[in-house]
Amino acid sequence: MASKPSAMVRLKKNSGQGGMNVENALQQLKVSANGRFIVKTDNSPFYWLGDTAWELFARLDKEEADYYLRTRAEQGFTIVQAVALAELDQSDPTGNIYGRHPLLLGDNGHPDPELPDVSGDYSYWAHVDYIIDQANALSMYVALLPTWGNRFHKWPFDDGAEIFTVENAFTYGKWIGERYKSVPGLVWVLGGDRPLHTRRHFEIIASMARGIKEGDGGAHLITFHPTGPDSSSRQLHEEPWLDFNMVQSGHLDTKLTNYQLVLADYERLPVKPVLDAEPCYEDLPIGFKPENGYFDAVDVRKAAYYAMLSGAFGHTYGHHSVWSMCDGHYATVKFNEPGTFFIMSWKEALHRPGAEQMRHVAALFQSRNLLDLVPDQSLISGNLEGISYRVAARGRDYAYIYCPNGLYVNVVMGKIEGQSAEASWFNPRDGSYVVAGRCPNEGIRRFTAPASGRDNDWVLCLDSGGTA
């Protein structure tokens, strides 16, 4: 790391937008009129199909970042979640892949949030600029975390120091807000997988939010990424700067219940949009213990449909080797010894089944009027418990019921318009439909899935069929 400059050039030297190309076709995002969804400037729905790429700025070079972004764009992802002051580079003496650090050292010998290092031909921040610009050029937004939570709330296993105070959080927030205020393809995410336990934690986050608002003039939405399993709503729902809630349903168990967290936020007042921004990651050890096995495509699909049909406006996918940009088999996040905590490289992980199947989630929910969708468990007569629990939602003229193990579902008809309904089964594995026929839109009717068992999840789709 370089030493700090004189106080006279603090921050003034480090202002400006760097090399950002802000002239792109992306529209800025806002909350919908009913408070349930995120929409674009023209009020068309924005379907958040996110990927957790937390270490993107710190661990990939330009060519690798290009490959990552092109791959995710081709797979239909619409937003990537990445961290400016990332978690894993704090104890790395070489900084990012080019040996650059985001911050200069302060008088205490620690990185100083009031001293962003933008010196030289290709600074750390120039690399961040480049990646955001490339993502936007591919029509993908960036959910940008100004810092990971270990920089203000250190856990026992965290390296480095807590560097944020109430004062410098505002200064840094204003600086980074000003730097990216003209970039439409951006969402701010505060927090970073650490809870707010003390008054100081709350004040740091509130101060950073004020700084960002002042820096970017309120141009972008702001949310908070909590630890898991939890939601931003538990501690911050009524904060005026929090535009929508993020859930982290987490990585502890294959008995997924993220629908409970999402629905609880959906029902909160004042109304705010919600999504599960960190569900179980594909190929992450269950409960963080390799002896428990690994989450697979079945688990990540289930998390997605559970969340969407419980009131989420979008969904985030994650892979254990992609969030970390891991390059092989390692025992820990230190990446210094072989093991089974990480079981593949990030390039291989980009094409895992669950990642490829997220495009089908997006296709289903974009095929009807997303802004019309409301969760409605009353569509189901006699739900099942445990791993076969079904979730349901409907629009004015359509309904979805997710059956995680196939089987059957008894449907309370008459919840959508029309005297009849066209029924079909949507296959989450390949995006195809199996026609189930037309039936009167009344009474209770049983629909049996085309197949049953693990890896045979189906979505029953009912569309208004007009006159019977």
N, C-alpha and C positions, 0 to 999 in steps of 0.2 A: 504494500500500500504506500502511496505517496504521503508526504507530510502535508499539513494544512497550509494554505496561504495566509497572508496577513488578514487581520479582521476587516480591513478596509474593502477587501474584495469578496467578502463572504456573500453568498447568494446573488449579489449583483452580477458577479462573474458567471454564475451558473443558471441564469434565467434563459428563457427562449425555448423554441420548439425544436431545436436540433434539426435533423434532416427529415422531419415528417413530411410526407406527401399527403396533405389533407384534402386534395381534390379527388374524391372517389364517390361512387354512386350510392354508398350506404346512407340510409336515412337515420337520423337520431331516433332514440327509443323513448317512450313515455308510458305511463300507466293508462290503461283503457278507461273510458268514461265510467264503467261500472265498478272499477277498482279491482277486477279479477285477473286481468291479463296484461301483458306487455304488448304494445302496438307501436308501429312506425309513425312517422310524422303524418302520413296520409291516412292513418287510422286502420291500416291493414294489419292483421295479426302477425306478430313475430313469434315463430316457434323456436324456443330455446332448446336446441340440441347441443349440449355442451360436452366438452372433454376436459378432464383435469390434467393440465400440463404444467403443474406448479413450477417445475424447475426449467422450463423452456428457455428463459432468458439467460440463465446462468450456465447451463451445461451443453447447449448445442451451438455449433458455429452456424454461419449463414447458410451453407449448403445443406446441413442437416435440418435446420429450421425450415428451409424451403421444402425439403422432402416431407417432413412432418405435416406442414400446413397443406401442401398439395394433396397428400393422402387423405387427411381428414375432410378437406373440401370435397374431394371426389366421393367420399362416403356419406356426404350430406350433412355434416356437422355445421352448425351455424354460429358457434361461439366457442372460444377456448379460454379456459381459466388459468391464468399464469400470475406469478408473483415477482414484483420488482426487486424487493429485498428478500431473496429466497431463503428457504430453511436450511438447505444443506451446504451452502457455500460459505457459511460464517467462519468455519475453522479451516477453510482451504486457503493456504498461503498463496495460491496462484490466482485467486479470484475467479472470473468467468473463464470460458474456454480460451479467450485471448489474453488472459492474465490481467484484465481490468477489473477494478472494484467500483461499486456504485457510490461509495462515500469516502471522503478523505478522513484522516484521523484527527480527532480533537485533542484538546489539552490533556484529557484523561487517558489517552492512548487507545481509545475505542473509536470505531466508526462514528462520525458525527452527522446526524440527519440534517443539520443546517449546512453541510458542506458536500453537496452532490459533486462528484468528480466528472466534469464534462471536458476535461483537457485532452489535447492530442487529436490525432486524425480520426480515430475510431474508438470513442469512449464506450464505457459500459452502457451509458444512456443512448448513445448512437446505435448500439446494437439492439436495445429495446425498441427504439424508433423504427429501425429496419423491420423487425419482426411484426410489430403492430401494423406497419404500412403494408407488408406482404399479406398479412391475414385479411386486412380490409380489401386489398386488391383482389382477393379470392372470394369476396363477399362474405367473409366471416368477421364477426365482432370479437372483441377481446374483453373479457371480464378481468380487469386489472386490480390485483391486490397491491396496494402501495408497500406493504410489508407482510411477512408471515408473523404470526402471533408471538413467536419466541423472542422477538425484538422488544416486546413490552411486558411479556409474562413468560418467564423462563421456567421450564419444567426441569426436574433433576437431571434428565439425560441430555438436555440441550447444551451445546457448546456456546462459547461466546458470552457476551454480556447483554443485559437489558439496556438498550440505548435510547429509548424514547422517554421523554418527559412531557408534561402537559404543554410546556412552552414550545419545545422543538417539534412536537407532533403537529401543532398548528403551522409552524413555519414550513416544515417539509410538505404537509398537505397542500398549502398554498402554492408552493413551488411546483409540485407534480401536477396539481390542478391546472396551473397556468401553462405548463409544458404541453398538455394534451387537450386543452380546452377546445381546440378547433377540429378535433378528430371525431367525426360522428359515430364511428364504429367502436364505441367504448362504453363500458359499464364499470363503475367503481365498486370494489368489494373490500370492506374493512374487516378487521379481525384476523382470521388465519388460524383456525383450529386451536385456539386457546380461549378458555372461559374468562369472563370478567368477574374476578373474585373480590377485588378491593375497590374502594372509591377511586384510587389512582387509575386503575384499569379503565373504569367508566369515563373518567375525565380525559384520559389520553385519547380514547376513541372519539368522544364528542369533540375534542379539540381538533383532531385530524379531519373529522367531517366538516367542521366549520372552515378549516383552512382550504379544503378541496372546494367547498361551495364558493368561497371567496375567489379562489384561483381560477376556477372554470366558469364562474358566473352562473352556476346551477345548470349547466348544459347537459349533464349526464346523470342518470339514475345512480343511486347509492344503496348498497345493501351490506349485510354483515355475514361472514362465514363463521359459524360456531364450531365448537368441538362436538363430538357425537357420542351417543345419539341425543340430539338436542336440536333446538331451533333458535334462530335469532329472536323470535317473538317472545321467548321466555323472559328475557331481560330488556329488550329494546323495542318491543312492538309499538309503543306509543311515542317513541322518539320521532320528532317531525322530519329529521333528515333521512329516516329509514323508508325508502320507497317501496320495497317489497321484502318478504321474508325468505330466508334460506334455511332449509333443513339439512343437517348431516345425519342421515339415518345410520351410517357407520358400518362397521366391519366385524361385529361381534358374533353374529349368529345367522344361520341359514333359515331360521324361522322368521321370515321377514314380516315386519309389522309397520313399515314406513307409511302405509295408508293412514294409520292412526295419527302420526305426527302431522302429515299434510292436511288431513281433514280437520284436525283441531285448529290449525292456522287458518284454514278456509273459513271456519265459523267464527273467528275472532272479529271483534269490533275495535277500532274502525277497520273496515274492509281493506285488505292489502293482498296483492298477488303473492303466491308462494310456489316454490319448487324444491325438490330434493336435489341439492347441488353436490352432495357427496354420499351416494349409496355404496353398497358393497362393490369393491373393485374386482374385476375379473382377474383370476389367478393370484389373488392375495390370500395368504393363509387365514383360514377362518379363525377369528379371535386372535389373530397375529401369531398363531402357533402352527407351524407346518405339520405337526403330528395330527392336527385336526382335519387336514385336507385343505382344498382350495375352492374359493368361489368360482363358479363356472358360468357359461352363457345362460343357462337356465335361471340362475340366481339374478343376473343383471337384467334379463328380460322381465322377470317377475317384478323387480323393484321399479322398473320403468312403467309398466302398465298399472301396478298398484298405485303409484303416485299420480299418474295422469288421470285416472278415473276417480281419484279422491279430491280433485280440485286443483291440481298443479297446472301452471300455464306452460310448462315445458319440463325438460328433464336433463340431467347430466349423467353421462357415462364416465367410468374411470377404469383404468388398468394399472395394476401395481407397478409394472415396469415402465409405463409411460409417464405417470405423474413424476417419477423420480429420474426419468431418462437414463435408466440403468442399462448397462451394456452386456450383461451376462448373468451368471449364477453367483449370488452372494449371500452371505449369512446375515448381514445387517446393512443399514443405510450408510455405514462407513465405507462400503464397497472395498474393503481391504482384505477379505478372506472369502474363499469359496463356501457355498452353503446352499440351503434350500428355501431361504426367505424370499429371494427373487429367483425366478426359474427360467427367465429368458431375457433377451435384449428388447429394447423399446421398438426397434425396427420390426422384429418378428411380432411383437405384441400388437402393433398397429392393425394387424390383419386377423386378430383372434375372432372367433365366431360371434361373440357378443358385440364387439365393435361393429362388425359388418351388418349385424341385424338391427342396429339402432336406426338405420335408414327406414326400416319397415315401421318402426314406431312413429317416426315423423310422417311417413306417407299416410298411415291410417288417420292420424289426427288432423292432417291437412286436407284430407279428402272430403271432409264435411265442414260445416261452419264451426270452427273452433271457438269463436267468441260466444257461441250459443250453448256451450257445454256446461252442465252442472252435475255434480255427483248426486246419485239417487239410488240408495240401497233398497228403496221400496220396490224397485223393479224385480227383486229376487224374493221368491217365496221359499222359505226354509233353507237358509244358507248352510254351508258346511263349515266345520271348524278346522283350526290348525292349518296345515300346509295346503289344503284345498279350499281355503276361504276365497269366495268370489267377491269382486268389486264391480260396481256398475255406475254408469253416468248416462245422461241423455241430453239431446238438444230438442228443438221444437219438433223436428221430423225424423229423428234418428236416435238410436240408443246403442250402447256398447256394454257388454258384460264379459269380464275377463275370467276365464276358468283355468287356473294354473296347472291343473292335472287332467284337463279334458273332462271326462265323465259326462255329466248332464247338468242342466239348470232348469228349474221351474220358474217361468217368467210371468210376472203380473203384467198382462197386456193392457192397452189403453192409455199408456203413459205418453205416447207420442201421437201426433196428428194422424188422421186417416182411418178409414174403416177396415183397412187391411194393412198388413206389414210384409215386406220382403225380407226373408231371413237368409243370412249367409254366415259362414264361419271363416274368420280371417286367421291365417297361419302366420304367427310371429316369427317363424324361422325363415320363411322365404317370401313373405308378403303376398301370397296367393289367397284366393277365396275359393271356398267350396259352397256351392249353392244349396240352401236348405228349403227353398220353396216359399210360396205365399200362404199366409194364413189370416183368418179374421183377427182384428185387433181388439180382442176382448177375452175376458176370462183369464185362467191360468193355464199356460201351455208348457209342456216339457220339450226341451231341445237337447238332443244327444250329440255330443261332439264326435267328429270323424275318427278320433283315436284318443286313448287315455294312457296315463302313466307319466312318469318323469320325462321331461323333454317333449311332452305332448300338450303344451299349453295352447289355448285357442281363445279368440275373442268372438263372441256371438254378436253379430251386427244386425240390427233391425232398422229398416228404412220404411218410411211411410209409403204405402202402395196405393193410396187413393181409395176409390170405391171398390168394395169387395166383389 
